Amino acid sequence: MAWPESAAYFVGALLVAALGAWWIIRRGGTLGLDEPDDRRKLHAAAIPRLGGAPIFLAVGLACLVAGYIGGLGWSRWLPVAICNGLIFSVGFVDDLKPLGARVKLLGQVGTALILYALGVSIDVLSDPFGDGQLDLGWWSLPLTVFWLVSVPNVVNLIDGMDGLAGGFGLFLSLTLAFIGYHGGQPDVMVVSLAMAGALAGFLIFNLPPARIFLGDGGAYLIGFFVASVSLFTSNKGSVIGALLVIIIALGVPILDTFFAIVRRGLRGVPIFRADAEHIHHRLILLGFSKGGALATMYAVCLILSLVGLSILMTKGVALPVAGAFLFLMALGAARYLGYVKSWSNLRAQINETLERRRQREFFRAYGHVLDFEVERCERLEDFDVVLAHGLKRMGLRAEPGGGFALETIRLTDGTQCKMYHPQDGNHSAEWQFRLDVFIPVLERCQTKWQAMPGSLQTVPPLKS
């Protein structure tokens, strides 16, 4: 297939996605809105997170056109199309009404199993340096499922900054298009260019300041598309250089995920709990503007894509150099971004983090104690005394004072409760953790007494 014809799919998908995103923004409505929370979500107003819909529509239409006039094999691509639709549906429903992490993971694993059952799998690991290969046997199933589940979650994890996940998806799709061109697979090139075009159209409205977000539907679609189409760049389910290229191109989100897992594991918080300490957050703390941080991460993604392609072009000869480069990049990033304060004092930093984890375990347990106290107390006034003691035990207070900073926690019904913490050296995330402990306690107060403790300053929810 000639480049002009292939470029037409890029342009067509770009126009469809851009028009779809524009329509969602203009339509307004109340479904799928991402509300600001004064903590991690600092956008000024509610923004729709349904950006995956126009991307899915654009890619779907491009593939239909390619199937009718472009020679895209229906039997070959139908399993991938079905499963990309399923994974998008899981995320899109969550964007409309949260499903919970377990339900989403079940949907992801189920979709991966369906694709495996339809014949798309990693069956053989090939030696990128030569002709040797390893037949995976029954290991084919867990490895394929792991690949198809991990990539969407890696993309979703990094989707915390305007234009970031969409831009990464654009680079990855262009990388897949080049792999398809280099390997003589025009169908891979066409569908990859269609996804790249759709993401380019979406990014018109997603670059800072974003007017629409990807949402889980869009992030899952990008990740699963990259993971599933990359399997088609190999022959008979064997991994040659193509998957290695994608893994290296995913270096930034993979590194970000690794840092997040280690960070949250040491601190004793759930791995999937969101925080404001991703790589892009760190860059902004170092003085980068949002645009500067985004451009920096785009540049790193482009470099890594080129490094990965060098392995493909040299048939594995460049792999040792690429591996050394990635290792040094990880070490340098950990130090520069502040995840490691000093290599010589790394043990002391780990011990400090573990001590903070023990403190968090105490605060979490004390929150359960307060929850039981709500049940034990007959009157709200009695619990108010217990609550005052609990606030003191956690280093908080209900009234303002010199050297104390105001924090607001929001309950499910929209009620806002004001609390104060010392302006000390503790990271804001530590105080937010303690404040979050009180949310289920105060909501139980509302359920039992239809009122809030009198010592707290509260703002009732706005009436619609």
N, C-alpha and C positions, 0 to 999 in steps of 0.2 A: 504494500500500500504506500503511495507517494505521500511525502510530507504535507503538501497542500491539502490533500484530502483528509489526512489525520488532523491537521490544524483546524479544519472545519468543525470537528467534534469538540475540540477545546473551546473554540469561540461560541459554538452553539450552547454548550453546557454553561459557559460563563454567563451568557445572556439570560438563560432560563433561571439560573440560581440567583442572579442579581435581581431580576424582576420578582422572583418569589420572596426573597428577603425583603425587598422594598414593600411588597404587598403586606407581609406580616407586620412590618413596622407601622405602616399607615393604617392597617385595620384596627390596631389597638386591641381592646378586649381585656379580659381578666385571666384568661387561661395561660398557663405556662410562663408566668411572670417571675423574674428573679428580683426579690425585694432586697433593698440595702439593709444591713444590720449593724452598722457603725463599728464593726470589728474587722471582718475579712472583706465583706462586700461593701465597698466604699463608694459605689456609684451613686449619683445624686437622686435618681428616680428608678422606679421599677423598669426592668428591661426584659423583653421577651427572650426566652431561652429555647426557642423552637427553630433555631437555625439549621438543624439537621434536615428538616422537611424539604426546603428548596434544594439542598444538596442532593438528597435522595431522589427527588423528582428529576433533577437535571441529569444525573447519571443514568437513571432508569430510562428516560426518553432517549438519551444518546445510545444506550445499548440496544433499545428497540429499533432505532433507525439503522444501527450497524448490523443488526440481525437480518433486517429486510433487504438492505441495499449494500451493506459493507462486507458481507461474508462471515459475520461473527457466528461461530457454530453454536446452535441452540443447545444441542445435547451436551456439549462440553461445558458451556457456561451456565446452564440452567441451575445446577446445584448451588453454584456460588451466588447467583442472583437471588435464589430463594432464601438462603441463609443470611445474606446481607440484609435482606428485607426483614427477617426475623430479629436479628440483633438490633437493627434500627428500631423496630417496634418495641423491644424491651426498654431501650433508653427513652424513646419518645413517650411511652406511657408513664415512665418515672418522671419525666419533665412536667407532665400534666398533674400527676399525683404521686408523691414519693412511694416507691415500692419497698424500700428497705434493702440493705446490702445483701442479705441472704437470698432474697427473691431474685435480685438482679444477677447474682453469681449463678444461681440455678438456671436462669434463662441463658446465660452465656455458655455454661457447660452443656446444656441441652442443645443449643444451636451448634456448638462445635461437634457434638456427637452425631447430630443429623448430617452435617457436612462430611464427617468421616464415613458414615454409613452409606452416603451417596458416592463414595469413591475418591474423595479428595483427601489425600493423606501424605505423610512423610514416611516412606517405606524403606529407603536406603540412604545412608549417609556416605557421601562420596568424598574421597581425598582430594582437596583442592590443589595439591601438589602433583598428583599423578592419576593413575587409572584405578587405584585400589578403592574398594567400597565395602561397607558394612551393612549387611541385611539386618534390619531392626527387629524383625519378627513381631512378637506381641508388644514390644516396646513402641511400635508405631502408633498405637492408640494413645497412650498417655503423653507421648511427645507431641503428637499432632494437636491434641486437646489443649495441652499447656501452651503451645504456640498461639493457637487461635483465641485463647482466653487472656493470655498475658499482654499481648500487644494492644488490644482495645483498652485494657485497664491502665497500661502505661500512658497511652495517649490521653485518657480521661484524667489521670492524675496530674498531668502537666497543664491541663486546661484551666488555668487560674489567672490568666492575664489576657487582656484584649489582643486578639490576633495571633496568639502563640500557637495553640494546637492547630488552628486552621493553616497557619504558615508552615508548620512542620509537616502537616499532611500534604501541602502543595509540593514541598521539596521531595518528600517520599514518593509521591505519585509521579513526579517528573523522573525520579531515579528509576522507578519501575518501568516507565515508558522507554527510557534509554536501554534498560536491560532487555525489554522486548524487541527493540530495534536491533540491538547488537546480536541477540540470539535468533533473529529471523522469525519472530512471533508477532505478526502484525496485530493479532487480536488482543494480546497483552498491551501493546502500545496504544491501541485505540481506547480501551476501557480505562487505562491509566491516564491518558490525556483528557478523557471525559471527566474523571474525578478531579484532575488538576484544574481544568477549566471551571468546574463547579465551585471549587474552593476559592479560586481567584475571584469569581463573582461574589461569593459570600464575604470575602475579605474586604470588599469595597465598603461594607457596612459594619465590619467587625474590627477594623484597625482602630487604635485609640483615637478618640473616645468611642467605644463600641456602642452601636445602636441596636445590636442583636447579638445573642450568645449562641454558641453551638448547642449547649445542653448535652445531657448524656446521650441522647439519640444521635447527635452529630459526631460526638467523640467516639462512641462505640462503632458507628458506621465507618469512620476514617480508619480506626485501628483494625477492624475486622476486614475491611477492604484490602488494606495493605497486607495483612497476614494471609488472607485467602488467595489473593492474586499472586503473591510472591511464590506460592506453591505451584502455580501454573508456569512459572518461569523456569522450572526444572523439568527434567525428562523422566517420565514414569515414576514420579514421586521421589526422585533422588535429590538430595540437597547438594548442589555443586557450589557455585560462588554466589548465587542470587540471594539466598537467605542470609549468608554472611554479610553481603552488602547492606541488606536491610537492617540487620542487627547493629552494624557499625553506624549507619545513618541515624538509627534511633539512639545513638550514644548519649545525647543530652537527656531525653526523658528517662532512659534506663538509669543513668547516673543519678538523676533527681529522685527516681523511685528507690534506688539503693540507699541514698542518703536518708530518705523519709522513713524507710523500714528500720534502719539502724537507729535513727533519732527517736522514733516513737517506741521502738522496742526497749531501748535503754531507759526511756522515761516512763514506761509502763502504761502507755495509752494505746487504744486500739489502732492498728495499722491503717485502717481506712478512715480514721478521724482526720478531718481537714485541719490544716494549720496555716500559718502565714510565714513559713520558713522555707519555702521552695527556692530554687535557684533564682528565679526572677524577683522574688521578694528580697533576697540577699543583695542582688545587684542594685535594686532601688535604695536599700539601706546604705550601700556604698557610695551613693551619690548620683547614680545613673537616673536619667529621666525615664519615663515609661517607654518613650520612643527609642531612647538609647539602649535600654535593656533589651527591648524587642529586637533591635537591629543587631545587637551583639549575639543574641541567641540564634538569630537567623544565620549570621555569618558562621557561627560554629557548626550549625546543622549543615550548611552548604559545604564546609570544609570536610566534615565527616562523610558526607555523601560522596565527595570526590575521592576521599581515602578509600571508602568501600569499593567504588568503581575501579580504582587502581588495582585492587585485588582481582577483580573480575577480568580486567584487561590483561593483566600479567599472568593469569592462570595460577594465582596463589603465591607467586614469587614475592609480592609485596606484603604478604601476611605478617611475617615477623616484625617488619618495620611498623606496620599499622598497629600491631599489638603493643609494641613498646610505646608508640605515640599515645594510644588510648590510656595506658597505665600511667604515664607521666601526666597526662591531662587530668586524670582523676585525682592524683595526688595534689597537683597544683590547684585544682578547683576546690578541693577540700580545705586547703590552707587559705587561699585567697578569699573564698566566700565566708570564712569564719566558722565552718563546721569543726575544724581543728584549730584551736587557738595557738598551739605550739606543739610541734612534734616531740620536743624534749619533755614537755609536761603533759603528754597525752594521757598517761596513767592517772594523774591528778584530776584531769578534766573528766575522765570516765568515772572516777570515784565520786566526784562532785555531782555528776548526773545521776548516779545510782542513789546518792543520798537524797536528791530531789525526788527521785522516784518513790523512796520510802515515805517522804512527806506527803506525796500525792496519795499514796495508799491510805495514810492516816486520814486525810481530808475526805477521801471517798467513803471510808468506813464511818467517819463522823457524820457525813450526810445521811447514811442509813440510820444512824442513831437518832438524828433529828426527825427523820421520817417516822420512826417508831414513836417518838415523843408526841407527834401530832395525834396518833391513835390513843395514847395514854392520857393526854390532858383532856379534862372535861370542858374547860373554858379557853377561849382564845387568849384571854388575859394571862392565864397560867403559861400557855405556850410562849407568849411574848417574852416572859422572863427567861425561859429556856433558850429562846432564839438569841437574846442579847448575849448570853453566856457563850453560845455557839459562835456568834460573830467574833467575839473577843478571842476565842480559841483559834480561829482561823486568821487572825490578824486584821479583821475588818471592823467596821463600825457603821451604825445607821445614821449618824449625824455628821455634818461637815466639821472640819477643824483644820488648823494650820498644819501644813505638810501632808495633807491627805488629798487624794485625787478622786474625782467623781467617776463612778462607773454605773451604767444602766443595764439591767437585765430585763429581757422581754419574755413574758409568759405566753402560753399558747393562745389565750384569748386576746392578746394585745396589751394587757396590763404591763406597765413599766414600773420597776422597783429600783430605787436609787440606793446605792451602797458606796462606801468610801474605803480606799486602801492607802497605806503609806506610800509616799513617793520615794521609794528606796531603789536599790540596785536590782531587784527582781525583774525578770523579763515579764512583759505584759501578759504573755500566755500563761504564766504561773498564776497571776491574779484572776485571769479569766477562768481558769480551771476551778479555782475555789468558788468563784461566783456562780458558775454553772451547777455546782453541787446543790445550790439552794433552789434551783428552778423546780424540781419535782416536789420539794418540801413545801414551797409556797403554793404550788398548784393543789397539793393535798389540803392545805389550809382553806383554799377557796372552795374545794369540794365539801369539806366538813362543816365549815362555819359561814360560807358565802361571804367571807370578808378576809382582809389581810391584817397581819399583826400591826397594832397601832404605832409601834416604834418606828416602822418603816415609812419612808416617804414614797408614795406611789402616785402614778398617773393612770387614771382609768382608760380603758380602750376607747378609741374614737367611735362614735355611733355613725353607722352608715345610713 
